[in-house]
Amino acid sequence: MKEMLAVILAGGLGTRVRHLLVDLPKPLASAAGRPFLEWLLRYLRNQGVERAVLSAGHHAGKLEAFAARVAIPGMSVSCVRESEPLGTAGGFLHAVQDSSDTQSDLLVCNGDSLVLTDLSPLLAPLSKSEVDGSILGLRVAEARRFGTLKVGNDHRLLGFEEKRPGPGLISGGVYVFRRRALARFPKKTPLSFEYDVFPSLLASGARIAAVPCDAPFLDIGTEESFARATDFIHNNMRWFE
């Protein structure tokens, strides 16, 4: 894999499953005997990622302690704490600015979800100099709970569409950005990827590739999906080894 810094968004409050977390941030919820976040890191290492930084907000101290003790061969893990709520993209920028890495392209993942797919197709569009980034699109049979991606014939992201029933391509919450794209991020706080960054990038003419996939997917943000986490890990163990 091309040199890449992974930034994992782990600053959310987890309000819908807080009663199940026993004073933990959602990414540290136990799944198959380990913190869910550790499974995400193991998946990323399996994909060739060697460096990851956690963007921490709620329960930041526990995420810092996790980053200090987690041991994944061939991978370094650090943590950057927000001093105030910055939003998903704001936390990402803060983590990147705190990192000593100033050259690598940037992979963004949510700390409370897993999309188990080969990341090579997501990185491939960056071989074209005009492409500023890419977003992983997940094909689903029923998209009524999600907004869907609007994609052109050349796989260029055109925008986001409202929730609607039926099959669709939804955001997997996994993105790659060239460094130069960060200069086009709106200057505001808090800053959201979905509501601020992507609309602003597209309006400014940035070229973002939408890369579709069919993949096992889990977001532990609801009580129902939270309960499936251990079985999901066990059923997809090859992605973590």
VEXLO-304684 format. One record per residue (C-alpha): x negated, y, z negated; residue in three letters; residue number from 1. Coordinates in steps of 0.1 Angstrom, whole numbers, plus 5000, padded with zeros to 4 digits. Layout:
<nodes>
- px;py;pz;r;k
- X;Y;Z;ala;NUM
...
</nodes>
This chain:
<nodes>
- px;py;pz;r;k
- 5000;5000;5000;met;1
- 4989;5036;5007;lys;2
- 4976;5054;4976;glu;3
- 5007;5064;4957;met;4
- 5017;5079;4924;leu;5
- 5050;5066;4910;ala;6
- 5070;5090;4889;val;7
- 5097;5072;4869;ile;8
- 5127;5093;4857;leu;9
- 5133;5083;4821;ala;10
- 5148;5115;4806;gly;11
- 5185;5108;4807;gly;12
- 5208;5106;4776;leu;13
- 5225;5073;4785;gly;14
- 5258;5085;4771;thr;15
- 5279;5057;4785;arg;16
- 5259;5029;4768;val;17
- 5244;5048;4739;arg;18
- 5263;5026;4714;his;19
- 5245;4996;4727;leu;20
- 5210;5010;4726;leu;21
- 5202;5011;4688;val;22
- 5184;5044;4689;asp;23
- 5165;5037;4721;leu;24
- 5163;5055;4754;pro;25
- 5182;5036;4780;lys;26
- 5151;5025;4800;pro;27
- 5138;5007;4769;leu;28
- 5169;4986;4765;ala;29
- 5160;4949;4761;ser;30
- 5165;4927;4792;ala;31
- 5153;4891;4794;ala;32
- 5131;4896;4763;gly;33
- 5113;4928;4775;arg;34
- 5122;4965;4779;pro;35
- 5140;4971;4812;phe;36
- 5114;4997;4821;leu;37
- 5087;4970;4819;glu;38
- 5105;4950;4845;trp;39
- 5106;4980;4867;leu;40
- 5068;4986;4863;leu;41
- 5061;4949;4870;arg;42
- 5081;4952;4902;tyr;43
- 5062;4983;4912;leu;44
- 5029;4966;4905;arg;45
- 5040;4937;4926;asn;46
- 5045;4962;4954;gln;47
- 5010;4975;4951;gly;48
- 5016;5006;4929;val;49
- 4986;5011;4905;glu;50
- 4996;5043;4887;arg;51
- 5029;5054;4871;ala;52
- 5039;5083;4850;val;53
- 5071;5084;4830;leu;54
- 5091;5116;4829;ser;55
- 5105;5116;4794;ala;56
- 5132;5137;4777;gly;57
- 5156;5119;4753;his;58
- 5136;5099;4727;his;59
- 5104;5110;4744;ala;60
- 5083;5097;4715;gly;61
- 5094;5062;4720;lys;62
- 5087;5063;4757;leu;63
- 5052;5077;4749;glu;64
- 5046;5048;4725;ala;65
- 5058;5023;4751;phe;66
- 5034;5038;4777;ala;67
- 5005;5035;4753;ala;68
- 5011;4999;4745;arg;69
- 5025;4983;4777;val;70
- 4999;4961;4794;ala;71
- 5004;4954;4831;ile;72
- 4972;4941;4848;pro;73
- 4959;4965;4874;gly;74
- 4983;4993;4865;met;75
- 4979;5025;4844;ser;76
- 5010;5040;4828;val;77
- 5012;5075;4812;ser;78
- 5041;5096;4799;cys;79
- 5049;5133;4802;val;80
- 5073;5149;4778;arg;81
- 5098;5177;4787;glu;82
- 5100;5206;4763;ser;83
- 5135;5213;4774;glu;84
- 5160;5195;4797;pro;85
- 5147;5200;4833;leu;86
- 5170;5178;4853;gly;87
- 5158;5149;4874;thr;88
- 5138;5168;4899;ala;89
- 5126;5193;4873;gly;90
- 5113;5165;4852;gly;91
- 5096;5150;4883;phe;92
- 5078;5182;4891;leu;93
- 5067;5187;4855;his;94
- 5053;5151;4855;ala;95
- 5035;5157;4888;val;96
- 5020;5190;4876;gln;97
- 5007;5174;4844;asp;98
- 4990;5146;4863;ser;99
- 4954;5149;4874;ser;100
- 4963;5134;4907;asp;101
- 4966;5162;4933;thr;102
- 4964;5141;4966;gln;103
- 4986;5110;4965;ser;104
- 5021;5108;4981;asp;105
- 5048;5105;4954;leu;106
- 5072;5077;4948;leu;107
- 5102;5085;4926;val;108
- 5123;5058;4908;cys;109
- 5150;5058;4882;asn;110
- 5140;5042;4849;gly;111
- 5174;5026;4844;asp;112
- 5178;5009;4878;ser;113
- 5162;4983;4900;leu;114
- 5164;4979;4938;val;115
- 5144;4948;4946;leu;116
- 5131;4952;4981;thr;117
- 5098;4954;5000;asp;118
- 5088;4991;4998;leu;119
- 5067;4990;5029;ser;120
- 5096;5001;5052;pro;121
- 5102;5031;5029;leu;122
- 5066;5042;5033;leu;123
- 5063;5035;5070;ala;124
- 5080;5068;5082;pro;125
- 5052;5088;5066;leu;126
- 5029;5075;5093;ser;127
- 5046;5102;5115;lys;128
- 5031;5136;5106;ser;129
- 5065;5154;5110;glu;130
- 5082;5133;5083;val;131
- 5083;5150;5049;asp;132
- 5097;5121;5029;gly;133
- 5121;5091;5029;ser;134
- 5150;5079;5009;ile;135
- 5160;5043;5003;leu;136
- 5195;5035;5014;gly;137
- 5214;5005;5000;leu;138
- 5241;4989;5021;arg;139
- 5271;4980;4999;val;140
- 5304;4964;5008;ala;141
- 5324;4989;4987;glu;142
- 5311;5025;4983;ala;143
- 5342;5040;4965;arg;144
- 5321;5046;4933;arg;145
- 5293;5064;4952;phe;146
- 5286;5091;4976;gly;147
- 5272;5078;5009;thr;148
- 5243;5089;5031;leu;149
- 5250;5105;5064;lys;150
- 5223;5093;5088;val;151
- 5215;5102;5124;gly;152
- 5207;5078;5153;asn;153
- 5170;5084;5147;asp;154
- 5173;5074;5110;his;155
- 5170;5110;5099;arg;156
- 5189;5119;5068;leu;157
- 5216;5145;5077;leu;158
- 5233;5148;5043;gly;159
- 5255;5133;5017;phe;160
- 5292;5125;5021;glu;161
- 5319;5123;4995;glu;162
- 5330;5091;4978;lys;163
- 5353;5070;5000;arg;164
- 5365;5033;5001;pro;165
- 5349;5007;5023;gly;166
- 5314;4997;5032;pro;167
- 5286;5023;5033;gly;168
- 5250;5032;5028;leu;169
- 5244;5047;4993;ile;170
- 5213;5062;4978;ser;171
- 5192;5036;4960;gly;172
- 5176;5063;4938;gly;173
- 5142;5056;4953;val;174
- 5124;5084;4972;tyr;175
- 5089;5091;4987;val;176
- 5077;5126;4992;phe;177
- 5046;5141;5008;arg;178
- 5029;5166;4986;arg;179
- 5037;5194;5010;arg;180
- 5074;5188;5005;ala;181
- 5072;5200;4969;leu;182
- 5066;5236;4980;ala;183
- 5102;5235;4995;arg;184
- 5118;5225;4962;phe;185
- 5142;5252;4949;pro;186
- 5127;5273;4921;lys;187
- 5153;5268;4894;lys;188
- 5158;5250;4861;thr;189
- 5174;5225;4856;pro;190
- 5168;5210;4890;leu;191
- 5187;5180;4904;ser;192
- 5175;5159;4933;phe;193
- 5211;5151;4945;glu;194
- 5226;5186;4941;tyr;195
- 5197;5209;4947;asp;196
- 5166;5194;4962;val;197
- 5179;5173;4991;phe;198
- 5205;5199;5003;pro;199
- 5178;5226;5001;ser;200
- 5152;5204;5020;leu;201
- 5176;5195;5047;leu;202
- 5188;5232;5051;ala;203
- 5151;5243;5055;ser;204
- 5145;5218;5083;gly;205
- 5125;5192;5063;ala;206
- 5126;5158;5080;arg;207
- 5137;5130;5056;ile;208
- 5140;5095;5068;ala;209
- 5168;5072;5055;ala;210
- 5156;5036;5053;val;211
- 5184;5011;5049;pro;212
- 5181;4978;5031;cys;213
- 5201;4949;5017;asp;214
- 5187;4941;4983;ala;215
- 5196;4930;4948;pro;216
- 5205;4961;4928;phe;217
- 5212;4968;4892;leu;218
- 5219;5001;4874;asp;219
- 5223;4996;4836;ile;220
- 5242;5028;4831;gly;221
- 5276;5012;4823;thr;222
- 5285;4986;4796;glu;223
- 5295;4961;4823;glu;224
- 5262;4964;4843;ser;225
- 5242;4966;4811;phe;226
- 5255;4931;4801;ala;227
- 5243;4917;4834;arg;228
- 5207;4928;4830;ala;229
- 5192;4896;4816;thr;230
- 5208;4873;4842;asp;231
- 5197;4898;4869;phe;232
- 5161;4896;4858;ile;233
- 5161;4858;4855;his;234
- 5177;4854;4889;asn;235
- 5152;4876;4906;asn;236
- 5120;4867;4888;met;237
- 5099;4864;4919;arg;238
- 5099;4901;4923;trp;239
- 5081;4906;4890;phe;240
- 5053;4880;4892;glu;241
</nodes>
